[in-house]
Amino acid sequence: MAAVTLSVSTVKPLGDRVFVKVSAAEEKTAGGILLPDNAKEKPQIGEIVSVGPGKRNDDGSRQEPEVKVGDKVLYSKYAGTDVKLGNEEYVLLSEKDILAVVS
């Protein structure tokens, strides 16, 4: 079996999916208590690094995605597929799982 090397530039989402770079998890609480690795929650904010061509409508045309590369987004906690490329963590999401664009 041939080995496949993946990078952000080689991953192209299909349909209405987006590829999101996950933001770093919080290291400590608001009160200053350091959190161990097993107590950290999965971040729900990330930056879009790649966007698919859009959802296909019933008539065959494509619906443009509402988000674009570079947008910071808030997404559902248990949505998407986690992907690790090198030392970076990414999530492959459907556009419907994105809750808001964060400015």
C-alpha positions as CSV (number, residue, x, y, z in Angstrom):
1,M,0.0,0.0,0.0
2,A,1.4,3.4,-0.9
3,A,1.7,6.1,1.8
4,V,-0.2,9.3,1.3
5,T,1.1,12.5,2.7
6,L,-1.7,15.0,3.5
7,S,-1.3,18.7,4.0
8,V,-3.8,21.6,4.2
9,S,-3.1,22.4,0.5
10,T,-4.0,18.9,-0.6
11,V,-7.3,18.6,1.3
12,K,-10.2,20.0,-0.8
13,P,-13.7,19.7,0.9
14,L,-16.6,18.5,-1.3
15,G,-20.1,20.0,-1.4
16,D,-21.0,22.3,1.5
17,R,-18.1,21.2,3.7
18,V,-15.4,23.4,5.2
19,F,-12.0,22.6,6.6
20,V,-11.4,24.4,9.9
21,K,-8.1,24.9,11.9
22,V,-9.0,24.4,15.6
23,S,-8.0,27.2,18.0
24,A,-5.9,26.3,21.0
25,A,-7.7,25.0,24.1
26,E,-7.7,27.2,27.2
27,E,-4.7,26.5,29.4
28,K,-6.3,28.0,32.6
29,T,-9.6,29.1,34.0
30,A,-10.7,32.7,34.5
31,G,-9.7,32.4,38.1
32,G,-6.1,31.4,37.1
33,I,-6.3,27.7,37.9
34,L,-4.1,25.7,35.4
35,L,-6.1,22.9,33.7
36,P,-4.6,19.4,33.1
37,D,-4.8,18.0,29.6
38,N,-7.7,15.6,30.5
39,A,-9.8,18.5,31.9
40,K,-9.6,20.7,28.9
41,E,-12.7,21.0,26.7
42,K,-12.6,20.6,23.0
43,P,-12.5,24.1,21.5
44,Q,-15.5,25.2,19.4
45,I,-13.8,28.1,17.6
46,G,-11.6,27.9,14.6
47,E,-10.4,29.5,11.4
48,I,-11.6,28.3,8.0
49,V,-8.7,27.2,5.8
50,S,-10.6,25.6,2.9
51,V,-14.2,25.8,1.6
52,G,-16.0,23.4,-0.7
53,P,-17.8,24.6,-3.9
54,G,-21.2,24.7,-2.2
55,K,-24.3,22.7,-1.8
56,R,-26.0,21.4,-5.0
57,N,-29.6,22.5,-5.4
58,D,-32.5,20.4,-6.8
59,D,-32.1,22.0,-10.2
60,G,-28.3,21.1,-10.3
61,S,-27.0,24.6,-9.6
62,R,-24.6,25.3,-6.7
63,Q,-25.5,27.4,-3.7
64,E,-22.5,29.6,-2.7
65,P,-21.2,29.0,0.8
66,E,-21.9,31.8,3.3
67,V,-18.4,31.5,4.8
68,K,-15.0,32.1,3.2
69,V,-11.4,31.2,3.9
70,G,-10.0,33.2,6.8
71,D,-13.3,33.6,8.7
72,K,-13.2,32.7,12.4
73,V,-16.3,30.5,13.2
74,L,-18.1,29.0,16.1
75,Y,-19.2,25.5,15.4
76,S,-21.3,22.8,17.2
77,K,-19.4,20.9,19.9
78,Y,-19.7,17.3,18.6
79,A,-19.9,18.2,14.9
80,G,-17.5,17.2,12.1
81,T,-14.6,14.8,11.7
82,D,-11.4,15.5,13.6
83,V,-8.2,15.4,11.5
84,K,-4.6,15.8,12.6
85,L,-2.1,17.0,10.1
86,G,1.4,17.3,11.5
87,N,1.1,19.1,14.9
88,E,-2.1,21.0,13.9
89,E,-5.7,19.9,14.6
90,Y,-8.4,20.4,12.1
91,V,-12.1,19.7,11.8
92,L,-14.0,18.8,8.6
93,L,-17.5,20.3,9.0
94,S,-20.7,20.6,7.0
95,E,-21.7,24.3,6.6
96,K,-24.9,23.6,8.6
97,D,-22.8,22.8,11.7
98,I,-21.4,26.3,11.8
99,L,-23.3,28.4,14.3
100,A,-21.8,31.9,13.8
101,V,-18.9,33.9,12.3
102,V,-16.8,35.5,15.1
103,S,-15.3,38.9,14.4
